[in-house]
């Protein structure tokens, strides 16, 4: 032997085989793409910007364009009383902001034991499968549904989901809408008993920028989402064919949020601009901004009463 004895050569061969075996074991034992288990019942963790219900005219933090503002000013909450609206499920762009817990389970291939789909369902929604088998999204002309069409892939230990083919629906239950051209990118991030659900919405019709919102959930082993039977009833007696709405310039409710909190209306309706620090220049200093104080309101003059007419006078 050249450069060493036969015993040294056998030691190197044995060591190489041991390293190869260890690497093989690590590859087999390592979860594919570092995926983790997302299944379970998840309760909503309420936060300042996610309270289940929203207030009239609260458009802060939404990158609304002019078309979105016009659509929102025409919205009347009474539309929810129409028979066609009473049992509508919440769509995928809104449901994670709604007052509902979440259930997640996986669909497993019986032979490969690989997860072929994740299923997500909230109260008052529909089962939404997230396909993990690499299938393409259908044609833009395919049917649009409340759940949409979802595909997923693992990015490290985060599940990234792409959602297309959604019906037109609201982003907030105060008249802020999205179109049927919306596309969502969602991330499900689990950290122990907590799940962060991040949604990025792209809508070329009603949004001037992507809308980014997140919701926190906590694992709840005692939770069970109940069924949601819904029966259509006649809530309001109105003539056939009447659809509640406001004509342009006639909806006084859109100023309710501005009046309640003293936020200037041009801040509320600024769209994407009200998400950036520069908007503070339009907010009075007394409210934490850097803008000028509003002019004082003129004092209300006391109403003068007309003197009582004398006898014989009108």
C-alpha positions as a Markdown table, in Angstrom:
| # | Residue | x | y | z |
|---|---|---|---|---|
| 1 | Unk | 0.0 | 0.0 | 0.0 |
| 2 | Unk | 1.1 | 3.5 | -0.8 |
| 3 | Unk | 0.8 | 6.3 | 1.9 |
| 4 | Unk | -0.6 | 4.1 | 4.6 |
| 5 | Unk | -1.3 | 0.6 | 5.9 |
| 6 | Unk | -4.2 | -1.6 | 4.9 |
| 7 | Unk | -5.7 | -1.1 | 8.4 |
| 8 | Unk | -5.8 | 2.7 | 7.9 |
| 9 | Unk | -7.6 | 2.2 | 4.6 |
| 10 | Unk | -10.2 | 0.0 | 6.2 |
| 11 | Unk | -10.8 | 2.6 | 8.9 |
| 12 | Unk | -11.4 | 5.4 | 6.3 |
| 13 | Unk | -13.8 | 3.1 | 4.4 |
| 14 | Unk | -15.7 | 2.3 | 7.6 |
| 15 | Unk | -15.9 | 5.9 | 8.7 |
| 16 | Unk | -17.2 | 6.9 | 5.2 |
| 17 | Unk | -19.9 | 4.3 | 5.4 |
| 18 | Unk | -20.9 | 5.5 | 8.9 |
| 19 | Unk | -21.2 | 9.1 | 7.7 |
| 20 | Unk | -23.3 | 8.1 | 4.6 |
| 21 | Unk | -25.6 | 6.0 | 6.8 |
| 22 | Unk | -26.1 | 9.0 | 9.2 |
| 23 | Unk | -26.9 | 11.3 | 6.4 |
| 24 | Unk | -29.4 | 8.8 | 5.0 |
| 25 | Unk | -31.1 | 8.5 | 8.4 |
| 26 | Unk | -31.3 | 12.3 | 8.7 |
| 27 | Unk | -32.9 | 12.7 | 5.3 |
| 28 | Unk | -35.5 | 10.1 | 6.0 |
| 29 | Unk | -36.4 | 11.5 | 9.5 |
| 30 | Unk | -36.5 | 15.1 | 8.4 |
| 31 | Unk | -40.0 | 16.4 | 7.6 |
| 32 | Unk | -40.3 | 17.3 | 3.9 |
| 33 | Unk | -39.7 | 21.1 | 3.4 |
| 34 | Unk | -39.7 | 21.5 | 7.2 |
| 35 | Unk | -43.5 | 21.3 | 7.2 |
| 36 | Unk | -45.3 | 21.3 | 10.6 |
| 37 | Unk | -48.7 | 20.1 | 11.7 |
| 38 | Unk | -51.4 | 22.9 | 11.4 |
| 39 | Unk | -54.4 | 20.7 | 12.2 |
| 40 | Unk | -56.6 | 21.5 | 15.1 |
| 41 | Unk | -59.3 | 23.8 | 16.4 |
| 42 | Unk | -58.2 | 27.5 | 16.6 |
| 43 | Unk | -59.8 | 30.3 | 18.6 |
| 44 | Unk | -59.5 | 33.9 | 17.5 |
| 45 | Unk | -57.2 | 36.2 | 19.6 |
| 46 | Unk | -58.9 | 39.5 | 19.4 |
| 47 | Unk | -56.8 | 42.6 | 18.8 |
| 48 | Unk | -57.2 | 46.3 | 18.4 |
| 49 | Unk | -57.7 | 46.2 | 14.6 |
| 50 | Unk | -59.7 | 42.9 | 14.6 |
| 51 | Unk | -62.8 | 43.2 | 16.8 |
| 52 | Unk | -65.3 | 41.1 | 14.7 |
| 53 | Unk | -67.5 | 44.1 | 13.8 |
| 54 | Unk | -66.4 | 47.3 | 12.3 |
| 55 | Unk | -67.8 | 50.9 | 12.4 |
| 56 | Unk | -69.6 | 52.8 | 9.8 |
| 57 | Unk | -67.2 | 54.9 | 7.7 |
| 58 | Unk | -64.0 | 53.3 | 9.2 |
| 59 | Unk | -61.8 | 53.2 | 6.1 |
| 60 | Unk | -58.5 | 53.7 | 7.8 |
| 61 | Unk | -55.8 | 51.3 | 6.8 |
| 62 | Unk | -57.4 | 50.3 | 3.6 |
| 63 | Unk | -55.7 | 51.3 | 0.3 |
| 64 | Unk | -59.0 | 52.2 | -1.4 |
| 65 | Unk | -58.9 | 53.9 | -4.8 |
| 66 | Unk | -61.6 | 56.3 | -6.1 |
| 67 | Unk | -63.7 | 53.4 | -7.5 |
| 68 | Unk | -63.7 | 51.7 | -4.1 |
| 69 | Unk | -64.7 | 54.9 | -2.3 |
| 70 | Unk | -67.6 | 55.5 | -4.7 |
| 71 | Unk | -68.8 | 51.9 | -4.2 |
| 72 | Unk | -68.5 | 52.1 | -0.5 |
| 73 | Unk | -70.6 | 55.4 | -0.2 |
| 74 | Unk | -73.4 | 53.6 | -2.1 |
| 75 | Unk | -73.5 | 50.7 | 0.4 |
| 76 | Unk | -76.5 | 50.4 | 2.8 |
| 77 | Unk | -76.3 | 48.0 | 5.7 |
| 78 | Unk | -80.0 | 47.0 | 5.1 |
| 79 | Unk | -78.9 | 45.0 | 2.1 |
| 80 | Unk | -78.0 | 42.3 | 4.5 |
| 81 | Unk | -81.7 | 41.8 | 5.1 |
| 82 | Unk | -82.4 | 40.7 | 1.5 |
| 83 | Unk | -83.3 | 37.0 | 1.2 |
| 84 | Unk | -80.4 | 36.6 | -1.3 |
| 85 | Unk | -78.0 | 37.9 | 1.3 |
| 86 | Unk | -79.1 | 36.4 | 4.6 |
| 87 | Unk | -77.4 | 33.0 | 4.2 |
| 88 | Unk | -74.4 | 34.0 | 2.1 |
| 89 | Unk | -71.1 | 32.5 | 3.4 |
| 90 | Unk | -68.2 | 34.7 | 4.1 |
| 91 | Unk | -65.5 | 34.6 | 1.4 |
| 92 | Unk | -61.8 | 33.8 | 1.8 |
| 93 | Unk | -60.7 | 37.4 | 1.6 |
| 94 | Unk | -62.8 | 38.4 | 4.6 |
| 95 | Unk | -63.5 | 35.3 | 6.8 |
| 96 | Unk | -60.2 | 35.4 | 8.8 |
| 97 | Unk | -61.3 | 38.9 | 10.0 |
| 98 | Unk | -64.7 | 37.8 | 11.0 |
| 99 | Unk | -66.2 | 36.6 | 14.3 |
| 100 | Unk | -65.4 | 33.0 | 13.8 |
| 101 | Unk | -63.1 | 30.3 | 15.0 |
| 102 | Unk | -61.1 | 28.1 | 12.6 |
| 103 | Unk | -60.7 | 24.4 | 12.1 |
| 104 | Unk | -57.9 | 22.9 | 10.1 |
| 105 | Unk | -57.3 | 19.3 | 9.1 |
| 106 | Unk | -55.2 | 17.5 | 6.5 |
| 107 | Unk | -56.0 | 15.0 | 3.7 |
| 108 | Unk | -53.4 | 12.2 | 3.6 |
| 109 | Unk | -52.6 | 9.9 | 0.6 |
| 110 | Unk | -53.2 | 6.3 | 1.9 |
| 111 | Unk | -50.1 | 5.0 | 0.1 |
| 112 | Unk | -47.4 | 7.7 | 0.3 |
| 113 | Unk | -48.7 | 9.1 | 3.6 |
| 114 | Unk | -48.1 | 12.6 | 2.2 |
| 115 | Unk | -50.5 | 15.5 | 2.8 |
| 116 | Unk | -52.2 | 16.1 | -0.5 |
| 117 | Unk | -54.4 | 18.9 | 0.8 |
| 118 | Unk | -55.1 | 21.1 | 3.9 |
| 119 | Unk | -58.7 | 22.0 | 4.7 |
| 120 | Unk | -59.7 | 25.2 | 6.4 |
| 121 | Unk | -63.2 | 26.0 | 7.6 |
| 122 | Unk | -64.7 | 28.7 | 9.7 |
| 123 | Unk | -68.2 | 29.2 | 11.0 |
| 124 | Unk | -70.5 | 30.5 | 8.3 |
| 125 | Unk | -68.1 | 29.6 | 5.6 |
| 126 | Unk | -67.5 | 26.7 | 3.3 |
| 127 | Unk | -64.8 | 24.0 | 3.3 |
| 128 | Unk | -61.7 | 25.4 | 1.6 |
| 129 | Unk | -59.2 | 22.8 | 0.4 |
| 130 | Unk | -55.6 | 23.9 | -0.2 |
| 131 | Unk | -54.2 | 21.6 | -2.7 |
| 132 | Unk | -50.5 | 20.5 | -2.1 |
| 133 | Unk | -50.0 | 18.3 | -5.2 |
| 134 | Unk | -48.7 | 21.0 | -7.5 |
| 135 | Unk | -51.8 | 21.2 | -9.7 |
| 136 | Unk | -52.2 | 24.5 | -11.7 |
| 137 | Unk | -54.9 | 27.1 | -11.2 |
| 138 | Unk | -57.8 | 26.9 | -13.6 |
| 139 | Unk | -58.6 | 29.3 | -16.5 |
| 140 | Unk | -59.7 | 32.8 | -15.5 |
| 141 | Unk | -63.1 | 31.9 | -17.0 |
| 142 | Unk | -63.6 | 29.0 | -14.6 |
| 143 | Unk | -66.3 | 29.3 | -11.9 |
| 144 | Unk | -65.7 | 31.8 | -9.1 |
| 145 | Unk | -66.8 | 30.6 | -5.6 |
| 146 | Unk | -66.9 | 31.9 | -2.0 |
| 147 | Unk | -63.8 | 29.7 | -1.1 |
| 148 | Unk | -62.0 | 30.3 | -4.4 |
| 149 | Unk | -59.3 | 28.0 | -5.7 |
| 150 | Unk | -56.2 | 27.5 | -3.4 |
| 151 | Unk | -52.8 | 25.9 | -3.8 |
| 152 | Unk | -50.1 | 25.7 | -1.2 |
| 153 | Unk | -46.4 | 25.1 | -0.8 |
| 154 | Unk | -44.1 | 25.1 | 2.2 |
| 155 | Unk | -41.6 | 27.9 | 2.6 |
| 156 | Unk | -39.4 | 26.7 | 5.4 |
| 157 | Unk | -42.0 | 26.0 | 8.2 |
| 158 | Unk | -44.6 | 28.5 | 6.8 |
| 159 | Unk | -47.4 | 27.3 | 4.5 |
| 160 | Unk | -47.8 | 29.8 | 1.6 |
| 161 | Unk | -51.2 | 29.7 | -0.1 |
| 162 | Unk | -52.3 | 31.3 | -3.4 |
| 163 | Unk | -56.0 | 31.9 | -3.7 |
| 164 | Unk | -57.8 | 32.9 | -7.0 |
| 165 | Unk | -61.3 | 32.6 | -8.5 |
| 166 | Unk | -63.1 | 34.4 | -5.7 |
| 167 | Unk | -66.6 | 35.9 | -6.0 |
| 168 | Unk | -67.0 | 39.6 | -5.5 |
| 169 | Unk | -67.5 | 40.3 | -1.8 |
| 170 | Unk | -66.6 | 42.7 | 1.1 |
| 171 | Unk | -63.2 | 43.2 | 2.7 |
| 172 | Unk | -64.9 | 44.8 | 5.7 |
| 173 | Unk | -68.5 | 44.6 | 6.7 |
| 174 | Unk | -69.1 | 48.3 | 6.3 |
| 175 | Unk | -69.2 | 48.5 | 2.5 |
| 176 | Unk | -65.5 | 48.1 | 1.6 |
| 177 | Unk | -65.5 | 45.7 | -1.4 |
| 178 | Unk | -63.2 | 43.6 | -3.5 |
| 179 | Unk | -63.8 | 42.5 | -7.0 |
| 180 | Unk | -63.7 | 39.1 | -8.6 |
| 181 | Unk | -60.3 | 39.8 | -9.9 |
| 182 | Unk | -58.8 | 39.7 | -6.4 |
| 183 | Unk | -55.9 | 37.4 | -5.7 |
| 184 | Unk | -54.7 | 36.5 | -2.2 |
| 185 | Unk | -51.3 | 35.3 | -0.9 |
| 186 | Unk | -51.7 | 33.8 | 2.6 |
| 187 | Unk | -49.1 | 32.6 | 5.1 |
| 188 | Unk | -50.0 | 30.2 | 8.0 |
| 189 | Unk | -47.2 | 30.4 | 10.6 |
| 190 | Unk | -47.5 | 28.2 | 13.7 |
| 191 | Unk | -45.5 | 28.9 | 16.9 |
| 192 | Unk | -46.4 | 26.3 | 19.5 |
| 193 | Unk | -50.1 | 26.9 | 20.4 |
| 194 | Unk | -50.3 | 30.1 | 18.4 |
| 195 | Unk | -51.1 | 30.5 | 14.7 |
| 196 | Unk | -50.5 | 33.7 | 12.7 |
| 197 | Unk | -52.7 | 33.9 | 9.6 |
| 198 | Unk | -51.3 | 36.6 | 7.2 |
| 199 | Unk | -53.3 | 37.7 | 4.2 |
| 200 | Unk | -52.0 | 39.9 | 1.4 |
| 201 | Unk | -54.8 | 41.0 | -1.0 |
| 202 | Unk | -54.2 | 42.2 | -4.6 |
| 203 | Unk | -57.2 | 43.8 | -6.4 |
| 204 | Unk | -56.6 | 45.8 | -9.5 |
| 205 | Unk | -60.2 | 47.1 | -9.4 |
| 206 | Unk | -60.6 | 48.5 | -5.9 |
| 207 | Unk | -57.1 | 48.6 | -4.3 |
| 208 | Unk | -54.3 | 51.0 | -5.2 |
| 209 | Unk | -51.8 | 48.9 | -3.2 |
| 210 | Unk | -51.7 | 45.4 | -1.7 |
| 211 | Unk | -53.7 | 45.2 | 1.5 |
| 212 | Unk | -51.8 | 43.3 | 4.3 |
| 213 | Unk | -53.7 | 42.1 | 7.4 |
| 214 | Unk | -53.0 | 39.4 | 9.9 |
| 215 | Unk | -55.0 | 37.5 | 12.5 |
| 216 | Unk | -53.8 | 35.5 | 15.5 |
| 217 | Unk | -55.3 | 32.2 | 16.6 |
| 218 | Unk | -54.7 | 30.0 | 19.7 |
| 219 | Unk | -55.1 | 26.3 | 19.8 |
| 220 | Unk | -58.2 | 25.2 | 21.7 |
| 221 | Unk | -58.5 | 21.5 | 22.3 |
| 222 | Unk | -62.0 | 21.9 | 23.8 |
| 223 | Unk | -63.5 | 23.8 | 20.9 |
| 224 | Unk | -65.8 | 22.3 | 18.3 |
| 225 | Unk | -67.2 | 24.5 | 15.5 |
| 226 | Unk | -70.9 | 23.9 | 15.3 |
| 227 | Unk | -73.0 | 23.6 | 12.2 |
| 228 | Unk | -74.5 | 26.7 | 10.8 |
| 229 | Unk | -78.0 | 26.0 | 9.5 |
| 230 | Unk | -79.5 | 29.1 | 7.9 |
| 231 | Unk | -83.2 | 29.7 | 7.1 |
| 232 | Unk | -84.2 | 32.6 | 4.9 |
| 233 | Unk | -87.0 | 34.7 | 6.3 |
| 234 | Unk | -88.7 | 38.0 | 5.4 |
| 235 | Unk | -86.9 | 40.4 | 7.7 |
| 236 | Unk | -88.2 | 43.7 | 6.1 |
| 237 | Unk | -91.4 | 44.2 | 4.2 |
| 238 | Unk | -90.4 | 46.1 | 1.1 |
| 239 | Unk | -91.7 | 46.3 | -2.5 |
| 240 | Unk | -90.4 | 43.5 | -4.8 |
| 241 | Unk | -87.2 | 44.4 | -6.6 |
| 242 | Unk | -86.0 | 47.1 | -4.1 |
| 243 | Unk | -82.3 | 46.9 | -3.3 |
| 244 | Unk | -81.2 | 49.1 | -0.4 |
| 245 | Unk | -78.5 | 51.6 | -1.5 |
| 246 | Unk | -77.5 | 55.3 | -1.4 |
| 247 | Unk | -77.2 | 57.5 | -4.4 |
| 248 | Unk | -74.0 | 59.6 | -4.7 |
| 249 | Unk | -73.8 | 62.3 | -2.1 |
| 250 | Unk | -76.7 | 61.1 | -0.1 |
| 251 | Unk | -75.1 | 58.8 | 2.5 |
| 252 | Unk | -74.5 | 60.7 | 5.7 |
| 253 | Unk | -73.4 | 57.6 | 7.6 |
| 254 | Unk | -70.0 | 57.6 | 6.0 |
| 255 | Unk | -69.0 | 60.5 | 8.3 |
| 256 | Unk | -70.0 | 58.7 | 11.5 |
| 257 | Unk | -66.5 | 57.3 | 12.2 |
| 258 | Unk | -64.9 | 60.7 | 11.5 |
| 259 | Unk | -67.3 | 62.5 | 13.8 |
| 260 | Unk | -67.1 | 60.0 | 16.6 |
| 261 | Unk | -63.3 | 60.1 | 16.9 |
| 262 | Unk | -62.7 | 63.6 | 15.6 |
| 263 | Unk | -60.5 | 62.3 | 12.7 |
| 264 | Unk | -60.6 | 64.6 | 9.7 |
| 265 | Unk | -62.6 | 63.1 | 6.9 |
| 266 | Unk | -59.8 | 63.7 | 4.3 |
| 267 | Unk | -57.7 | 61.4 | 6.5 |
| 268 | Unk | -60.3 | 58.7 | 6.7 |
| 269 | Unk | -60.8 | 58.8 | 2.9 |
| 270 | Unk | -57.1 | 59.1 | 2.0 |
| 271 | Unk | -56.8 | 55.5 | 0.9 |
| 272 | Unk | -53.2 | 54.2 | 1.0 |
| 273 | Unk | -51.9 | 57.5 | 2.3 |
| 274 | Unk | -53.4 | 57.0 | 5.7 |
| 275 | Unk | -51.2 | 54.0 | 6.3 |
| 276 | Unk | -48.0 | 56.1 | 6.2 |
| 277 | Unk | -46.5 | 58.4 | 8.8 |
| 278 | Unk | -46.8 | 61.5 | 6.6 |
| 279 | Unk | -50.6 | 61.4 | 7.2 |
| 280 | Unk | -49.9 | 62.9 | 10.7 |
| 281 | Unk | -49.5 | 66.3 | 9.0 |
| 282 | Unk | -53.2 | 66.3 | 8.5 |
| 283 | Unk | -54.1 | 65.2 | 12.1 |
| 284 | Unk | -54.4 | 68.0 | 14.7 |
| 285 | Unk | -51.6 | 68.1 | 17.4 |
| 286 | Unk | -54.2 | 67.7 | 20.1 |
| 287 | Unk | -54.9 | 64.2 | 18.6 |
| 288 | Unk | -51.3 | 63.1 | 18.4 |
| 289 | Unk | -50.6 | 64.4 | 14.9 |
| 290 | Unk | -48.5 | 67.3 | 13.7 |
| 291 | Unk | -51.1 | 69.3 | 11.8 |
| 292 | Unk | -52.9 | 72.5 | 12.7 |
| 293 | Unk | -55.9 | 72.6 | 15.0 |
| 294 | Unk | -59.3 | 72.9 | 13.2 |
| 295 | Unk | -60.9 | 76.3 | 13.3 |
| 296 | Unk | -63.2 | 76.9 | 16.2 |
| 297 | Unk | -66.8 | 76.3 | 15.5 |
| 298 | Unk | -69.0 | 79.4 | 15.6 |
| 299 | Unk | -71.0 | 79.8 | 18.7 |
| 300 | Unk | -74.6 | 78.7 | 18.3 |
| 301 | Unk | -76.9 | 81.7 | 18.7 |
| 302 | Unk | -79.8 | 81.3 | 21.0 |
| 303 | Unk | -83.0 | 81.0 | 19.2 |
| 304 | Unk | -85.1 | 84.2 | 19.7 |
| 305 | Unk | -88.7 | 83.6 | 20.4 |
| 306 | Unk | -91.3 | 85.5 | 18.6 |
| 307 | Unk | -93.3 | 87.7 | 21.0 |
| 308 | Unk | -96.8 | 86.6 | 21.5 |
| 309 | Unk | -99.2 | 88.6 | 19.3 |
| 310 | Unk | -101.4 | 91.2 | 20.9 |
| 311 | Unk | -105.1 | 91.0 | 20.8 |
| 312 | Unk | -106.2 | 91.7 | 17.3 |
| 313 | Unk | -102.8 | 91.0 | 15.8 |
| 314 | Unk | -101.8 | 87.9 | 13.8 |
